[in-house]
Amino acid sequence: MTKSAPTGGTTTGSGDIARSLELLWGTGERPSRGPKPALTLDRIVGKAVEVADAEGLDALSMRRLATELGTGTMTLYRYVPGKAELLDLMLDRVQGEPLAADASEVPGDWRSAVEAMAHSYLATLRAHPWLLKINQARTVLGPSALRGLELSLTGLRGMNLTGPELIGVIMTVNSFVEGLARTENHAMEAARETGLSDEAFWKGQHPYLERAMLSGDYPRMAALPEDAFGSDFDHFAFGLGRIVDGLEALVRQRAEQVTGP
């Protein structure tokens, strides 16, 4: 049995990569010996995602997972070498949830495709906030990861950009979404850990901030309207719109280079 190096379970591609690939691509699901399996890899990964969704990655261990599934810990090791490989499978599982069934469902207009990509990724991160804790610098590419990339590139085909630029578009959108989702998640974690709402937190600082604004040392901030930091403004829509505007300018520039002004 192959053992994974201890990594804390938050870095993809940190275990037995060959074994992760076998499991992701369906070439190594059934145990090679012993009685007929009472579990399935799909059920194991699904339960692991459920635990992580409800309590976070720190709550997930092979022992905890075995308890949830009503089996022995050593039984799980006949399916998955350890938590590192399990994380690779979990990541591919949730990446596949929002994907279109096939390319015919991908928006034909690249602008709509970019917007759909952003909204879909934000929904995934909100549904599975533990994704924001994972180091995905070395993701083990399974079927969902590759299909997601294929569908994204299909949606961007009308941009007529170079290969590196198309990957850059995807990275730009994903980075924007991750940043906003991480800010949301941090706010919720702060409220949960301190027991103090955002309103109460800022109310406690109000006397000091008011004196600071009246001091004349911060004229630009003092001139801002009261709703400047309000929660009603849709920062996601605003930021995504500016990204699309910027990409629009690039696409137009490339078209002019080909056809002339």
C-alpha positions, 0 to 999 in steps of 0.5 A: 500500500502506497503511503502519502507524504504528510502535507496537512491535506491542503495541497493538491498533487502532494500524494501518490500522483500515479495512483490519483490519476488511476483513480481519476481516470477509472483505471484503479477503482476496485481493490485488487484482492479481498472480498467483493467491495461494499463501498464505491469510490464515488460514495467515498468521495461524495461523503468526503465532500459532504464533510468538508462542506459542512465542517471544513477540511480540518474536520476531514480525516480517513478515520472520520470518513470511515466513521461516516461511511460505517466502515473501518479505516483500513477498508478505505485504504483499499480504495484511496491511499490517503487524504492527499489523493482523496483531495485530488478526487474531491477537487475533480468532483466539485469541478465537474458539478457546474459543467455543461453537458456538452459544448452545445450548451456553451454560450456562443458569444464570448462575453456571455461565456466569460460572465457564465464562467465567473458566475459558475465559479463563484457559485462553486466556491460559495457551495464549497468554501474549503476550495479556498483553502487549497493550494492548487498550484499543481492540480492533478488533471482529471476528467472534470478539470480537462472538460472544464478547460475544454468548455471554457476554451470553446466559449472563448473561441470567438475572441481570436486570441493566442493560446497563452492569451486565452489561458490568461483570460481564464486565469484573470477571471478565476483570480478575480472570482477567488479574490471576491469569494475569499473576502466573503468567506473571511467576513463570514469566518470573522463573524462566526469566530468572534460572535460579532456581526459586521454592523457591531464591529464597525459601530464600535469603531465609529467614534474614532473614525468620526474624529479622524474624518473631522480632523481634516487629515483624510479629505478624500475619505471624508468626502465620500458619501455615506453609502461608499462602503455599503453592502448594496453595491454589487462589487462582483458585477462591477468588477466583472463588467470592467474585466469584460470591457477590458477584454472587449478593447483587446479583441477589438484591437486584434481585429483592427490589426487584421482588417485595418481600421 
